[in-house]
Amino acid sequence: MNIPIKTPAEIEKMRAAGDLAAQVLNAIADMAAPGVTTGELDRHAGKLIADAGAKSAFFGYRKYPGQLCISINEEVVHGIGGDRKINYGDIVSLDCGVNLEGWIGDTAVTVPVGIVDPEVERLLRVTEQSLEDALKFAVAGRRLGDLCASVEENVEKAGFSVVREFVGHGVGRKLHEEPQVPNYGKKGSGPKLKAGMTLAIEPMVNMGAPEVRILEDKWTVVTRDGLPSAHFEHTVLITNGQPEVLTWRRKTLLR
C-alpha cells in the first residue's frame, strides 16, 4: 500500500485547502433553514468556492452533478442539490470538498434545523464525538485499525451503527488516496501511521441498522430502514506530535 507522505510545502497547500473547505462549510451550514432548497445551498457553495479561486472537488468527479453533497434525514451521503426544501426539524448533512491549487480539503457536518427529536440530537452528538475521539489515535506510530476501531466502539456503545459500504480515505492531490479509513476495524491492525499522512476521517452513523441502498439517481445513499443518519468529517494531518485538523471550524452543532 502506497500511502503518500506530504512534504512541508505540500502540507502548507493542504492547510490552505482545508481552511477554505471549512469556511465554505460554515457559510452553507448557516444557510440551512426552513424553506431553503438544497439547490440554493449548492449554488451558493459553488459561488463561494469560485470566488476563492478554487473548484469543487466533487463536481464532475465520476460525473457527480453537484458542488456539495447535501443529504437530509435518512439520506446518508452523496445527496444532490435540487428543488427539495428543508423543513423545520430536519437534519442536514453537508459534505464539502474543494480543490485549491491542486490540493484537496474535505470536510462534513450534520446540522439540526430548529429543534429536533431528542434521539436524533443524541445521534448527532455521538457521531461528532466519535470523530473527536478517533483523533486521539491519529498519531504517528499507531495503527490505522486503532483509529477505525475507536469509531465503531463508541458508536455501538451508544446503540447506533456505522455504515460499512462507505468509508473515509487518504486525501491530498486526489480526493481519494490510500489508505481507506473505515469506521470499523480491529485494534492493532492496518498500516502504521506516519507523520505527513493526511486522512479524511468521516464517521457515517445510522440510528438504526447499518444497511444502506442507493436511489435511482445512482448517487444518493439512504438507510434501508428509513431511520436518520449523521455524517461528520475532518481532513487530518498526522504529525510527530498531536494530529492537526486541517478543516477545523467553529462548532455548528447543538450547544
N, C-alpha and C positions, 0 to 999 in steps of 0.2 A: 504494500500500500504506500503510495507516494503522497504524503501529506505536505503541502507547501509550507515552507518557513519564510516568513516575510523579513526583509531587511529593515533597518531603521527608517530609511527613506520611504519604503513601501508602507510601513506602519503609519507614517505621517499622512499618507494618502488615504489610508483606511480610516484614520481618525476623522479626516475631513468628510469623507463619505458617510461615516456613521453619524456624525453630528448633524449633517443635512437630513438624513433619514429621520432622525429623532425630532428635528424641528418640524418637518412636514407632518409627521405622525401626530405631534401635539396639536398642530393647527387643525387637522382634519378631525381629531377626536373632539375638539371644542365645538366643531360644527354639527356633530351628531345630535340631532334634536328632533322632536316630533314634527312630522310634515316635510322634513328634508328628504330628498330622494338619494338613493345610493349613487345615481348618475351625477348628481350635483357634487357629491363628495369626490367622486373620481375625477371630474373635470377640474375642480379646484386644485386637487393634488397635482394633476398634470401641469397646471399653470405655475404652481409654486416650484415644482421641480425644474421646469423650463426656465423660469425667471432666475434660478440659481445657476444656470449654465450646465445643468445635468440632464439626464434622461432617466425615465423609469426603467428599472432593471427587469420589470415584469412584462411591459408592453411588447408584444411580438415574440416573447420567449415561448417557443413551441406553439406559436400562433395565439398566445393568450391575448384577449382583446382589451384588457383594462390597464389603467395606470396603477391601480391598487388592487388588492384583494379585499372585498367587503362582504363579510359573512354575518348573517343575523340569526340569532336564537339557535335553532337546531343545525344551522349551517356551520360546518367545522372550519373549512378553509376554501380558498380559491373562488369565492363568490364574486360575480361580475357586476359592476355598477350598471344601473338601468333606471327604470321607472318606479321601482318599489319605494314606497315611502316608509320611513322609520316611524314607529309608533311608541307612545309612552309605555314604559315597562319592558321594552326590548333590550337585549344586549347586542352590541355591535362589535364584531371582531374586525380590526383594521390591520392589514399587513402591508408594510411599505418597504419597497426596495428601490434604491437609487444607484445610478451609475455616474459617478463623478470622476472625470478624467481617467476612465478605465478601471476604477475600483468601486467595489460594491459595499453599500451599507444596507443592512436588512434587519427590520425590527417590527414587532407587532404588539398590539394591546387589545384587550376586550373592555369596552366601556359600557356601563349601565346608562340607560336613558330614563332619567327620572328614578322613581322608587321601583325596585324590582323585588320579586319574590325572595324571602329570606334564604331559601335553599339555593337559589340562583346566585344570590350575593355571596353565599359561602363557597360556591363553585368558583367564582372569580377570585376570591381571596386565596383559596387553596392552590389554584393554578399559578397565580402570581408568586405565591410563597414558594411553590415547588421550584420555580425558576431561580429565585433568590437563594434558596438552599443549595441548588445544584452548583452555584458559583463557588461554593466552598471547596468543591472538588475540581474546579477548573484551574489546577495548579501544576506547574512543571513537576514531573516525577510521578504523578498519579496516573492511574489507568483510566482510559475513557469509560470503561464499564462502571467505575465507581460513580462517575457523574450520572450516567444513564440510570443506574440502579437507584440512585437517590431520588430522582423524579418519580419513578414507579412506586417506591416505598412510601413516599409522602402522600401521593395521590390515593393509593389503595388504602392506606391507613385512614383516610378521610371518607372512604366509602364510594369514591369515584373511580373512573377507569381511564387509562391512557390509550390514545389512538395508536395502532401499530402499523397501519398501512402507510402512514406519512411520518417523516422524521426530520430532525434537524440535520445540519450539514456543515462542512467546511465552506468558507466563503472568502473571496479575495478578488482576483481578476475575473473570476467566473462566479455566477450566482451559486452554483453548486460545485463544490470541490470535495475532495476526500478530507476527512472521513465522513461517513454517515454518523449521525448523532441521534440514535433512537431514544425515546423516553422510557425505555425499559432495558434491563440488561443484568449482567452478573458482575458482582464486585470482583475486582482483581483481573478482569478480562479486558481484551482490546489493546490497542496501541498505547504506548506510554506518551503522555502529553509533554510537549517541549515548548520552550519559550519561542515566540514568533508564530506559533499556530494561531489562526483566527477561526472561531467556530460560531455558527448561528445555532444557539441553544433555544429550542422553542417547544415547551410543553403544550400539547393539544389534549385537552381533558374533557371527557364526556360525563355528564351527570349520571347517565345510565350505563348501558353496555358499551363495550369498545368498538363494536362493529359499525362500519360506515358504508355508504354507497355513493355513486356519482350520478348526478342528474343528467337529463337528456342534453344539456348544453355541453356535456363532456368535460366540464371543469368543476362545477360546484359540488363539494363534498358535504354530505349531510349524515347525521346519525341515523342508523337503521330504525331505532325505536322512537325517533322524533323528539327526544329529550335534548335540552340545551347543551352546548359545548362552548368551551372557552379556550383562548389561544393567547399566549404571551411569548415574546421573543426578544433576545438581545444578540447583537454581534459582540463577541468577547475575545479579547486578546490574552493568550497565555503568556505570562512573564516569568521571570525567576523569583518573583515575589507574589503579591496578591494579583488576581486577574484584573484586567482593565476592561470595563464595559464601554465599548466604543459608541454605543447608541443610548447612553444614559439620558434620562429625561425626567422632568418633574412628574410626579405621580398624577395619573388621570383617573385612577380607580377611586373607590369609596374611601373616605377618611375613617 
